[in-house]
Amino acid sequence: MPTSLTDTTALHNGVKMPWFGLGVFKVQEGSEVIESVKAAIKNGYRSIDTAAVYQNEEGVGKAIKESGISREELFITSKVWNSDQGYESTLQAYETSLKKLGLEYLDLYLIHWPGKDKFKDTWSALEKLYKDGRVRAIGVSNFKVHHLEELLKDCEIKPMVNQVEYHPHLTQKDLLAFCQSQGIQMEAWSPLKQGQILEDPVIKEIATKYEKTAAQIVLRWDLQTKVITIPKSIKEHRIIENADIFDFELSAEDMQKIDNLNKDERVGPDPDEFTAGFDA
Ligand SMILES: NC(=O)c1ccc[n+]([C@@H]2O[C@H](COP(=O)([O-])OP(=O)(O)OC[C@H]3O[C@@H](n4cnc5c(N)ncnc54)[C@H](OP(=O)(O)O)[C@@H]3O)[C@@H](O)[C@H]2O)c1
């Protein structure tokens, strides 16, 4: 089990990725994103998750520069947006993201959503970037088991990460087991169900028992299920609170209680139905 905010897990290619990071979805470009990323790094975070479609890569890059932490100590993820899927367009999108971030390389580059018929070409472009030493690890996001099975049929390099919606109301047990059997590290997006999970009475009850907040209980559950987690907050006190989860352990019984909350309920779109950007 990770014992500190900077603890990492080794991806299947040996690259070390922090178990915990900051997400910046819906964080405004400019001072909002700059201040939240700087607050996170100041308080010990080393992993930042952005995406081309969040339109805040420039601010993330600026915060990295101003953080005073060396590039090698940080783990930066971005994602190729749906409208850029395809081989050449993905290579181009990677350059655009790097330029906006002001970085020479990313630690992890993900296919944001599977779509229907382009993800194999997109994946070939990610493999090329990886083989050329332009990116340290490559992966996918929002891939269900059937998407992964399709990709694994002909890929040369297996994805190192699958970032998916994951919280106690959407525990994705089959997908997690499949990823683990393939050596693909699962990563949780919307780990707090965008705040909604914090109202769950069982989570609240467990929080009282451990003298922790509801957010801390859920984020600790992520780690104990061996899923990387990247909660978003623009408030420094919450950025600190969310990461303060390395001094307690949920019992097997309480882990089971949280697992039992599953209702296959999403806050985001179902990957089989999400077509935004693909019709462009
Ligand atoms: N790959 C994908 O398709 C995908 C999709 C969605 C998200 N993501 C990634 O996953 C990250 C996290 O997901 P998310 O941003 O959707 O949702 P989230 O992290 O589940 O929840 C964020 C919301 O919870 C609030 N919050 C954070 N900490 C809190 C705390 N301790 N107490 C109470 N409220 C708290 C935040 O408000 P304040 O900011 O006001 O504190 C914000 O409204 C994203 O930022 C993004 O990097 C990826």
The ligand as an SDF file (V2000), in Angstrom:
LIG
                    3D

 48 52  0  0  0  0  0  0  0  0999 V2000
  -10.8170   10.6650  -19.0030 N   0  0  0  0  0  0  0  0  0  0  0  0
  -11.9840   11.2310  -18.8850 C   0  0  0  0  0  0  0  0  0  0  0  0
  -12.8690   11.0950  -19.7310 O   0  0  0  0  0  0  0  0  0  0  0  0
  -12.2500   12.0860  -17.6930 C   0  0  0  0  0  0  0  0  0  0  0  0
  -13.5680   12.5390  -17.4250 C   0  0  0  0  0  0  0  0  0  0  0  0
  -13.7820   13.3120  -16.2940 C   0  0  0  0  0  0  0  0  0  0  0  0
  -12.7250   13.6230  -15.4650 C   0  0  0  0  0  0  0  0  0  0  0  0
  -11.4460   13.1940  -15.7680 N   0  0  0  0  0  0  0  0  0  0  0  0
  -10.2890   13.5280  -14.8950 C   0  0  0  0  0  0  0  0  0  0  0  0
  -10.5750   13.1370  -13.5560 O   0  0  0  0  0  0  0  0  0  0  0  0
  -10.4410   14.2870  -12.7110 C   0  0  0  0  0  0  0  0  0  0  0  0
  -11.3770   14.1930  -11.5240 C   0  0  0  0  0  0  0  0  0  0  0  0
  -12.7180   14.0780  -11.9370 O   0  0  0  0  0  0  0  0  0  0  0  0
  -13.8010   15.2830  -11.8610 P   0  0  0  0  0  0  0  0  0  0  0  0
  -13.1160   16.5770  -11.8980 O   0  0  0  0  0  0  0  0  0  0  0  0
  -14.8120   15.0000  -12.9190 O   0  0  0  0  0  0  0  0  0  0  0  0
  -14.5620   15.0410  -10.4920 O   0  0  0  0  0  0  0  0  0  0  0  0
  -14.1970   14.6830   -8.9630 P   0  0  0  0  0  0  0  0  0  0  0  0
  -12.7320   14.7820   -8.7330 O   0  0  0  0  0  0  0  0  0  0  0  0
  -14.9120   13.4230   -8.6610 O   0  0  0  0  0  0  0  0  0  0  0  0
  -14.9600   15.8260   -8.1730 O   0  0  0  0  0  0  0  0  0  0  0  0
  -14.6250   17.1640   -8.3010 C   0  0  0  0  0  0  0  0  0  0  0  0
  -15.7010   17.9810   -7.5890 C   0  0  0  0  0  0  0  0  0  0  0  0
  -15.6930   17.6920   -6.1940 O   0  0  0  0  0  0  0  0  0  0  0  0
  -15.4060   18.8680   -5.4530 C   0  0  0  0  0  0  0  0  0  0  0  0
  -14.4840   18.4670   -4.3750 N   0  0  0  0  0  0  0  0  0  0  0  0
  -13.1910   18.0950   -4.4920 C   0  0  0  0  0  0  0  0  0  0  0  0
  -12.6660   17.7500   -3.2980 N   0  0  0  0  0  0  0  0  0  0  0  0
  -13.6730   17.9080   -2.3880 C   0  0  0  0  0  0  0  0  0  0  0  0
  -13.7580   17.7150   -1.0040 C   0  0  0  0  0  0  0  0  0  0  0  0
  -12.7090   17.2960   -0.2890 N   0  0  0  0  0  0  0  0  0  0  0  0
  -14.9390   17.9850   -0.3910 N   0  0  0  0  0  0  0  0  0  0  0  0
  -16.0060   18.4060   -1.0970 C   0  0  0  0  0  0  0  0  0  0  0  0
  -15.9940   18.6040   -2.4130 N   0  0  0  0  0  0  0  0  0  0  0  0
  -14.8300   18.3450   -3.0750 C   0  0  0  0  0  0  0  0  0  0  0  0
  -14.7890   19.8510   -6.4200 C   0  0  0  0  0  0  0  0  0  0  0  0
  -15.1210   21.1910   -6.0990 O   0  0  0  0  0  0  0  0  0  0  0  0
  -14.0110   22.3570   -5.9040 P   0  0  0  0  0  0  0  0  0  0  0  0
  -13.1100   22.3500   -7.1040 O   0  0  0  0  0  0  0  0  0  0  0  0
  -14.8520   23.5770   -5.7950 O   0  0  0  0  0  0  0  0  0  0  0  0
  -13.2800   22.0050   -4.6370 O   0  0  0  0  0  0  0  0  0  0  0  0
  -15.4830   19.4530   -7.7260 C   0  0  0  0  0  0  0  0  0  0  0  0
  -16.7570   20.0590   -7.8170 O   0  0  0  0  0  0  0  0  0  0  0  0
  -10.7580   15.4420  -13.6750 C   0  0  0  0  0  0  0  0  0  0  0  0
  -10.4080   16.6970  -13.1550 O   0  0  0  0  0  0  0  0  0  0  0  0
   -9.9970   15.0230  -14.8860 C   0  0  0  0  0  0  0  0  0  0  0  0
   -8.6180   15.2860  -14.7430 O   0  0  0  0  0  0  0  0  0  0  0  0
  -11.2160   12.4400  -16.8620 C   0  0  0  0  0  0  0  0  0  0  0  0
  1  2  1  0
  2  3  2  0
  2  4  1  0
  4  5  1  0
  4 48  2  0
  5  6  2  0
  6  7  1  0
  7  8  2  0
  8  9  1  0
  8 48  1  0
  9 10  1  0
  9 46  1  0
 10 11  1  0
 11 12  1  0
 11 44  1  0
 12 13  1  0
 13 14  1  0
 14 15  2  0
 14 16  1  0
 14 17  1  0
 17 18  1  0
 18 19  2  0
 18 20  1  0
 18 21  1  0
 21 22  1  0
 22 23  1  0
 23 24  1  0
 23 42  1  0
 24 25  1  0
 25 26  1  0
 25 36  1  0
 26 27  1  0
 26 35  1  0
 27 28  2  0
 28 29  1  0
 29 30  1  0
 29 35  2  0
 30 31  1  0
 30 32  2  0
 32 33  1  0
 33 34  2  0
 34 35  1  0
 36 37  1  0
 36 42  1  0
 37 38  1  0
 38 39  2  0
 38 40  1  0
 38 41  1  0
 42 43  1  0
 44 45  1  0
 44 46  1  0
 46 47  1  0
M  CHG  2   8   1  16  -1
M  END
$$$$
